[in-house]
Amino acid sequence: MKKIFLYALMLMIVAISCKKDQNATSRLVNQKTDVKTLILNFKDKLENHLKDGGTYTGDSAVWYVEALLNYSYGYATALGCTFEADSASTTVNTGGINGYTLAQLNDVYEYLEENALENKPEDRYIFCIDVSLEVNGSHSTFSAVSAYAKQVLPAYKSTSDTSGYWYWGNGLGMCGPDAGQYYGMDATDIIEASTNATADYDYFTNLVGFGVGYPEDFYDPDFPFTDQYLLPYRYFVYYDSTGPNQDFCLSPDHMAYYSGTNGALYMVRDLKPTNRVFAWCMVGYLSYGVPDLDKHIWAITYGSPIDRE
């Protein structure tokens, strides 16, 4: 279910990225030490000064709501984690031409906060919450994607271990000499968890995401494999024009490539915006019957890491 949902999530992350001003934070914060003060001042205004009359531009409104949500609930450590995600939206009856009032932003914050907490799976924690704004005439819609993390690598693996044979997707578990193990997982879980092994922070602000669904963007001229129907891209794409074929079994060498510096980590570096670091990713799968196209799809998010101290 998570993997099917990822396609819709990827489209939402792309939409959020397009709507957010990636330079907004630089206008709000000159130094990282300013961030906590700004967040706590905003929190105090929501709690004690709703009628003060101040307003916020769209960019500022998104930044403050997102920053306070992540300061309050984000735990941005994902060492060997996979993710589930959920989205929520709420509409304010203004186009924001004259800004957004504290009362309006308080309603937005409380709605997104409630949804992030209510939709959190019991066995996962909130990694981060990515907020966006879309204005349509006299209405403004604030949306959030909440990322929920859980460490799920098989017990015998470390975050850098790609040993074992794994089916490409569909939760089919391990294959070849390892067949029958970890049914319900597949190669996407291992690749996702190993890629997320680098995130170890307190919380994020200034989040921005990218969807990766077009393999032509990541052609590898030095693709190391000659397997029939396996296409030379930096993430898994299998194409057989004659029709459905057996589910592809990725060897340890395949897993090491797609998880490594010429696969996942190449894409993470290539897409990274200026002044951001990698935050988290989800890896899903799509499959079409005739012709037989099996592929992985990615959603990758970056942000500005902040220490609570």
Helices and strands as residue ranges (DSSP letters): H 2-19, H 24-28, H 33-48, E 55-56, H 58-73, E 81-92, E 100-101, H 102-118, E 125-136, E 139-151, E 166-167, G 176-178, H 187-195, G 196-198, E 203-212, G 215-218, E 237-240, E 249-250, H 252-259, H 264-271, E 277-288, E 292-306
